[in-house]
Amino acid sequence: MNVKELLSILKENKNKELLFEYSENKYAGTNYHLTEVKNVAFETVDCGGTINDWKETHIQLWESPTEIGKDYYITADKAVAILERVNNIRSLWLETEVKVEFGNNDFHTSVLSIKNVISDEKTLTVKLFANKTECKALEACGVSENSLTDTVENEEACCDPSGGCC
């Protein structure tokens, strides 16, 4: 989901409480704050020597220790107001994939992708998931996409010092 799509969903559901589900039935606390919006540009080289470039937008959530037990979440329109304030200072990259950076005492800080957004009468829930790492140079490593089911064997083949990639 890109930033423009998320903003549209938030605007359509402006009075609803905004929840973030970071793991099955585990949510950022009512004490979360949307603390930072990051335009992130990646410039990478994979193990096969290929240059990769892409951009993302990261929204950081933080649980305030002084608001534990708060009995309501921020609303979608509050999130829109924050994102619009950010956009007035530093332009949002509307076409980039938006991810959520989150961590708390029960969950290590991670950058999570948006799986989907579910709306009901009172809430808007952003369901998140963690992406798995992947090799972008499968062919250079001698690994076919069809053989990815046997990960241990593939990791050994890919990362063998004589394998030509890593």
C-alpha positions, -999 to 999 in steps of 0.1 A, spaced: 0 0 0 14 34 -8 11 66 12 -17 81 -11 -38 50 -6 -34 50 32 -42 87 34 -74 81 13 -85 53 37 -78 74 68 -98 103 53 -127 80 45 -128 68 82 -119 100 99 -138 96 132 -128 60 138 -102 49 163 -70 39 146 -55 6 157 -23 -11 145 -22 -49 148 15 -58 148 11 -96 154 -20 -119 155 -44 -103 181 -16 -80 194 -20 -43 190 0 -11 197 -13 2 230 -38 30 233 -8 50 245 9 49 211 19 81 193 27 86 157 61 101 164 80 103 131 75 100 93 106 90 74 112 93 36 137 65 31 158 60 0 177 27 -3 208 23 -24 220 -13 -23 241 -38 -40 231 -75 -36 254 -104 -33 252 -110 -71 266 -75 -77 234 -59 -89 226 -23 -79 191 -18 -64 174 15 -57 140 21 -42 121 44 -18 97 38 10 79 59 37 81 47 73 56 58 99 70 53 134 48 44 163 59 48 200 41 38 231 43 65 257 51 52 292 32 81 308 -1 72 290 -3 35 299 -40 26 305 -53 54 283 -88 43 273 -90 54 237 -68 53 205 -61 83 183 -85 87 155 -78 84 118 -84 122 114 -57 128 140 -33 107 120 -43 126 88 -36 159 106 -1 147 116 7 134 81 -5 167 66 16 187 90 46 166 80 37 171 43 37 209 48 72 208 62 87 180 41 68 166 12 55 130 17 64 106 -11 28 97 -20 36 69 -44 60 50 -22 51 19 -2 43 29 34 56 8 63 52 10 100 81 10 124 71 -3 158 85 -20 189 76 -23 225 86 -45 255 69 -75 240 80 -70 204 114 -61 190 115 -30 169 107 -38 133 97 -22 101 64 -38 92 44 -39 59 7 -33 57 -12 -65 50 -46 -48 48 -69 -23 66 -101 -34 81 -129 -10 90 -159 -16 113 -184 7 129 -160 23 154 -124 13 144 -100 12 116 -74 -15 120 -41 -15 101 -29 -51 100 8 -54 98 32 -82 89 70 -87 89 86 -94 55 111 -123 54 146 -116 41 152 -128 6 181 -132 -18 178 -108 -48 205 -127 -67 190 -162 -67 202 -169 -102 238 -157 -94 237 -179 -64 225 -209 -84 192 -211 -66 160 -215 -86 127 -200 -74 112 -235 -75 138 -249 -51 131 -224 -23 112 -250 -3 144 -265 10 158 -234 26 187 -250 45 201 -266 14 196 -233 -6 213 -212 21 243 -236 21 245 -235 -17 241 -197 -18 265 -189 9 292 -214 0 324 -193 -4 330 -211 -37 294 -205 -48 302 -172 -66 279 -148 -48 283 -140 -11 
